[in-house]
Each structure stands twice: as structure tokens, then as C-alpha cells.
Amino acid sequence: MTDFQRIFVVGTQIGDADVAALRKRLGRVVTVLVAPTAEAKRVVQVLGHEATPDVMLAPERFPGVDRGHRLDELVRRHALADRQRDVVVVADPATVTLLLRVMAPGQLPERGPVTVVSLPRAATPVSLVHVGAGGVLLAALTGLLATVLPFWLLPGLVVLVGLALVLVPRHRRSGQTLLLATGAAAVVGMLAIAGSARFPGAW
């Protein structure tokens, strides 16, 4: 399943209220690339995340013909370093325009000082260790509660929670883990039933 990494491209003309709104949209761990200017520093201070200044984002009076491609390469290099992070780029309007022309040539401009570019990425694989451990735990809990609850109730609740989480992009992997763990629990339960039928005195 294809997922997307978000690149927030921000012009230094952004107001403090818009920066505060952007902060609420970001994940807990963010890569912030910023031009080494006073205007960009103001944005970063309001944003509240540690930033990495880069001279390549500084304004240029006479930009070279390949400046847009160099900016695109810079941002993608930092994005590829950790595909699970949001990336924020803060620069002057002219630099932002050049970057967007190369990074997202077919994307319609957004209203306001923030433009979001989505880079395709492979979804983070589900941990088989978590699936196995969750399946064993769920099977054990289902067995222990079988005398007071219908055997299908607890797995059914886990499936519902998993389906709900799968619909939320940020929690999709957790939802997939719960769904797979439910399947693993069903296998463990069937093996336990088969074992008890074959060796009734062992249980």
C-alpha cells in the first residue's frame, strides 16, 4: 500500500497565526530546513521545532538556471534520510516558487503561505514480532474470559478498533498490526482446541 511523506513548503511572509496552525498539522518528529535569514528565524521560533539552516535556501538576486533542481535535490535528500518524518522548508517567496516548480510541477498552487507536497513512499512494514506476541496475548485473554464473555467478543472488538485505525493514515500500521494479531490469535486458538482434543488429559 502506497503512503505519502508530507513536505510543507513555507514562505517567510507567513503570519504567526498561520505558523501556529501549521504546528498543529505536524507530527511529533519533524525535519525543518530553513534559510539563514532573520525572517526565516522568526518563523522557526514560532514553529517551535529545531531547525537546520542551509545556505542553499538563502535568497539569490541572480539565481542560476539549475537552482530549482538543486533545491529539489536538497529537500529530497533530507526527506529520504527518514521517510516517516514530515519535512518543513522555510524560505523567501522567490526560492519557494523555484522549489515548487521542480518538486511539484503539476500541482495546483494552494491558498495561503503553506503548500504541501506529497512524496510517495512505501508503507512501513508491520512487525511480525508484534503480530505474533499480540496474537498469543489475545488468544490467552480470550481463553481466560471464555467463561464470562462470548468467545468472539474480545477478538471482535479488536477487529473493530483495527479497522478504525486503518482508516487513519497516521495510525494505519497499528490498525494492520491489530488485524493480523487477531488472525494469529484465531490460529493459536484453533491449535489449542486441536491439542486439547488430541490430548484431553494434558489440559
C-alpha positions as CSV (number, residue, x, y, z in Angstrom):
1,M,0.0,0.0,0.0
2,T,1.5,3.4,-1.0
3,D,1.8,6.0,1.6
4,F,2.9,9.7,1.3
5,Q,5.5,11.8,3.1
6,R,4.5,15.4,3.6
7,I,6.7,18.3,2.6
8,F,5.5,21.6,3.9
9,V,6.9,24.5,1.9
10,V,6.5,27.7,3.8
11,G,7.2,31.3,2.6
12,T,8.8,33.7,5.1
13,Q,5.8,36.1,4.7
14,I,3.7,33.7,6.7
15,G,2.0,35.2,9.8
16,D,2.3,33.9,13.3
17,A,-1.3,32.6,13.3
18,D,-0.7,30.5,10.2
19,V,2.5,29.2,11.7
20,A,0.6,28.1,14.9
21,A,-2.0,26.4,12.6
22,L,0.9,24.6,10.7
23,R,2.4,23.4,14.0
24,K,-0.8,21.5,14.8
25,R,-0.7,19.7,11.5
26,L,2.9,18.3,12.0
27,G,4.0,15.1,13.5
28,R,6.0,14.9,16.7
29,V,9.3,14.5,15.0
30,V,9.9,16.9,12.1
31,T,12.8,17.8,9.9
32,V,12.9,21.6,9.4
33,L,15.1,23.2,6.7
34,V,15.4,26.9,6.9
35,A,17.1,29.7,5.1
36,P,19.8,31.6,7.2
37,T,17.8,34.8,7.4
38,A,16.1,36.8,10.1
39,E,12.6,36.3,8.5
40,A,13.1,32.5,8.4
41,K,14.4,32.5,12.0
42,R,11.2,34.2,13.2
43,V,9.1,31.5,11.6
44,V,11.1,28.7,13.2
45,Q,10.9,30.4,16.6
46,V,7.1,30.4,16.4
47,L,7.0,26.9,14.9
48,G,8.9,25.5,18.0
49,H,10.9,22.8,16.3
50,E,14.7,22.5,16.0
51,A,15.8,23.7,12.5
52,T,18.7,23.0,10.2
53,P,19.9,26.2,8.4
54,D,21.2,25.8,4.8
55,V,22.8,28.5,2.7
56,M,21.3,26.9,-0.4
57,L,18.0,28.2,0.8
58,A,19.3,31.8,1.1
59,P,17.8,34.4,-1.3
60,E,19.7,34.9,-4.6
61,R,19.4,38.0,-6.6
62,F,20.5,36.3,-9.8
63,P,19.7,32.5,-9.4
64,G,21.3,30.1,-11.8
65,V,19.2,28.1,-14.3
66,D,19.6,24.9,-12.2
67,R,18.7,26.5,-8.8
68,G,15.3,24.9,-8.7
69,H,16.8,21.4,-9.3
70,R,19.5,22.0,-6.6
71,L,16.8,23.0,-4.2
72,D,14.7,19.9,-5.1
73,E,17.8,17.7,-4.5
74,L,18.5,19.3,-1.2
75,V,14.9,18.8,0.1
76,R,14.6,15.2,-1.2
77,R,18.0,14.2,0.4
78,H,16.7,15.3,3.8
79,A,13.3,13.7,3.2
80,L,14.9,10.3,2.2
81,A,17.0,10.3,5.4
82,D,13.8,9.5,7.4
83,R,10.7,8.7,5.3
84,Q,8.5,8.7,8.4
85,R,9.1,12.4,9.2
86,D,7.3,15.4,8.0
87,V,9.6,17.9,6.4
88,V,9.2,21.7,6.6
89,V,11.1,24.1,4.3
90,V,11.1,27.8,5.2
91,A,12.5,30.2,2.6
92,D,11.7,33.5,0.8
93,P,8.8,33.5,-1.7
94,A,11.1,33.5,-4.8
95,T,13.0,30.4,-3.5
96,V,9.8,28.7,-2.6
97,T,8.4,29.3,-6.1
98,L,11.5,27.8,-7.8
99,L,11.4,24.8,-5.5
100,L,7.7,24.1,-6.2
101,R,8.2,24.4,-9.9
102,V,10.6,21.5,-9.9
103,M,9.3,19.4,-6.9
104,A,5.6,19.6,-7.8
105,P,5.3,20.9,-11.4
106,G,1.8,19.5,-11.9
107,Q,0.4,20.6,-8.5
108,L,-2.0,23.4,-8.3
109,P,-0.9,26.3,-6.0
110,E,-2.6,26.3,-2.6
111,R,-4.2,29.3,-1.0
112,G,-2.2,30.8,1.8
113,P,1.6,30.7,2.6
114,V,1.9,26.9,3.1
115,T,2.0,24.4,0.2
116,V,2.0,20.7,0.9
117,V,3.9,18.4,-1.5
118,S,3.3,14.6,-1.0
119,L,6.1,12.3,-1.9
120,P,5.1,8.7,-2.5
121,R,6.7,6.2,-0.1
122,A,6.3,2.5,0.7
123,A,4.2,1.8,3.8
124,T,6.2,0.9,6.9
125,P,6.1,-2.9,7.2
126,V,4.2,-4.4,10.1
127,S,6.4,-6.0,12.8
128,L,5.8,-9.8,12.8
129,V,7.1,-9.9,16.4
130,H,4.3,-7.6,17.4
131,V,1.8,-9.6,15.4
132,G,2.9,-12.9,17.0
133,A,3.0,-11.5,20.5
134,G,-0.3,-9.8,20.1
135,G,-1.9,-12.9,18.7
136,V,-0.7,-15.1,21.6
137,L,-1.8,-12.5,24.2
138,L,-5.2,-12.1,22.6
139,A,-5.7,-15.9,22.4
140,A,-4.8,-16.2,26.1
141,L,-7.1,-13.4,27.2
142,T,-10.0,-14.8,25.1
143,G,-9.5,-18.2,26.7
144,L,-9.4,-16.8,30.2
145,L,-12.5,-14.7,29.7
146,A,-14.4,-17.5,27.9
147,T,-16.4,-18.4,31.0
148,V,-17.8,-14.8,31.4
149,L,-17.8,-13.4,27.8
150,P,-18.7,-14.9,24.4
151,F,-15.5,-16.2,22.8
152,W,-16.0,-13.9,19.8
153,L,-16.5,-10.6,21.7
154,L,-12.9,-9.7,22.5
155,P,-11.5,-10.5,19.1
156,G,-14.5,-8.7,17.5
157,L,-13.7,-5.6,19.5
158,V,-10.0,-5.7,18.4
159,V,-11.1,-6.1,14.8
160,L,-13.3,-3.0,15.0
161,V,-10.5,-1.0,16.6
162,G,-8.1,-2.2,13.9
163,L,-10.5,-1.3,11.1
164,A,-10.9,2.2,12.6
165,L,-7.2,2.7,12.9
166,V,-6.5,1.5,9.3
167,L,-8.7,4.4,8.0
168,V,-6.4,7.0,9.8
169,P,-3.2,7.3,7.7
170,R,-1.0,8.1,10.8
171,H,-2.2,5.0,12.6
172,R,-2.6,2.7,9.7
173,R,0.3,0.4,10.7
174,S,-1.2,0.0,14.2
175,G,-4.5,-1.0,12.7
176,Q,-2.9,-3.5,10.4
177,T,-1.0,-5.0,13.4
178,L,-4.2,-5.4,15.4
179,L,-6.0,-7.1,12.4
180,L,-3.1,-9.5,11.8
181,A,-2.8,-10.2,15.5
182,T,-6.5,-11.2,15.6
183,G,-5.8,-13.7,12.8
184,A,-2.8,-15.0,14.6
185,A,-5.0,-15.4,17.8
186,A,-7.5,-17.4,15.8
187,V,-4.8,-19.8,14.6
188,V,-3.4,-20.1,18.2
189,G,-6.9,-20.8,19.5
190,M,-7.6,-23.5,16.9
191,L,-4.2,-25.2,17.7
192,A,-5.1,-25.1,21.4
193,I,-8.5,-26.7,20.7
194,A,-7.0,-29.3,18.4
195,G,-4.3,-30.1,21.1
196,S,-6.9,-30.4,23.8
197,A,-9.0,-32.8,21.7
198,R,-6.0,-35.0,20.9
199,F,-4.5,-35.0,24.5
200,P,-7.5,-34.3,26.8
201,G,-5.6,-35.2,29.9
202,A,-2.9,-32.6,29.2
203,W,-5.3,-29.6,29.8
